């Protein structure tokens, strides 16, 4: 998988996800010069659709398969802060490219904010909960 990740100060976003390297490079060429300096071209081995992007504050993006997501839920504990978002999980089923190359449009991707409530529901229902929430 070929992924374009942008970092600008404290902001980070995924600018594109592509199965084919040539398509990813063509897209990278479309990114305007004023955004190009923030972009990084990354190849992620051994991952296919569907896969999952995990976004945590102060951490790099992680790209996981289904089994790794289950393990992440198994090893995430509830916190004292009921409003805490442990991480955001994005489900990637196909190539992703914003209409304006290089911009942050991750909000259009299917995603959820994983809170204590999510972790507690996962503990009660297991992977079935993730299926019901259309993560899987």
N, C-alpha and C positions, 0 to 999 in steps of 0.2 A: 504494500500500500504506500502511496506517495502523498504526503501531507505537508501543507504549507502552514506554518505557524508564525504568527506575528507577535512581537513584543514591543510596546511603546511605553516607556516608563513603567508604571505599575499595572498597565493594561496588557492583557494577553488575549489572543483569540486565534481560532483556526480559520484561516483564509480560504482553505480548500482541501478536499479529500478526493483522491483519484486512484483508481485501480491501475491505470496505465501511465507509465512514466512520461511518454511523449505527450499525452493530453495534459498532464500536470505541468510540464515545462511550457507548453503552449499557453496555458492559463497564466503561468508565472510571468510570461512576456507581456501579458495584457495589464498587469498591475502598474498603475501610474508611478512615475519616478518618485513623487513625494511620499509614497507608501512603500516603495520597493526596499528601502533601507531597513525597514522593520521586519521584513519577511525572511523566514528560514525554510529551506527545502529539506524535508526529512523523509527518509525511507524507513518504514516499519516492516520488519520481516515477520513472516509466519502469522499474518492476520488477514482474514477475509471477511466479507460482508456476511451477516451483520457483525459489527463490533461496537465497542462502547468507548466513549471518551469520558474520562473522569477529570473534572476540574475542581481543584481545591485552591483556596487563597494561598498565596505565598509558595505554591508548589508548581512544578512543570505539569503539563498535561500528561495523562497516562492513557494508553490505548490498550484495551483489554478485550479478551474473548469472554464468552458466557461463563466458563468455569472460574475464571479469574474474578469476574464480577460477584459470583456467589461467594467466593472466598473473601472478597472485600466486605461484603455484607456480614459474613460470619465473624469477621475480626473488627467490626466497627461497634464500639460501645456507645450507649446513650450517655449524654452529658448532663451536667447540672443545669445548663442553660437551655431551656425549652425552645428558645427561638433559634438556636444554632443550626446553621446549614452545614452538615458534615462535608458534603460534596455535592456537585451537580453531576448528573449522569446523562449523557447524550447517546441516543441510539442511532447508529449510522448504518443504513440499509443499502445505500447507493452513493455514487459520486455526489459531492456537495461543492457548489461554487456560487458565491454571492453574485448578484447581477452587476454590482460595482466591484470589479476585481480588487482584492486586497483589503476589503472592508470587513468590519465585524457584523455579521448577520447571524451569529450562532443562535440567537433567540428564535429563529424560524425552524431550527432543528427540533425534532422530538426530544424533549428533555424533562427532567424532574429535579427538584431540589430535595435532597435526602436529609430529612430531619429526624429527631428522636422518634416521632410518630412512625416514620417509615421503618426505622430499625426495629421498633417494637412490633409492628405488623409483620415484618419479615420473620422475626423470632417466633411469632404465633403460627404463621402459615407457610413459611419456607419459600422455596422458589415459585410456588403457586401464586404467592402474592405478587411477585415480579411479573408473572404472566398476566395476571388480572390487571395490573397497572400498565400493561403493554410495553414493558421494558424488553421482554423477550417475545 
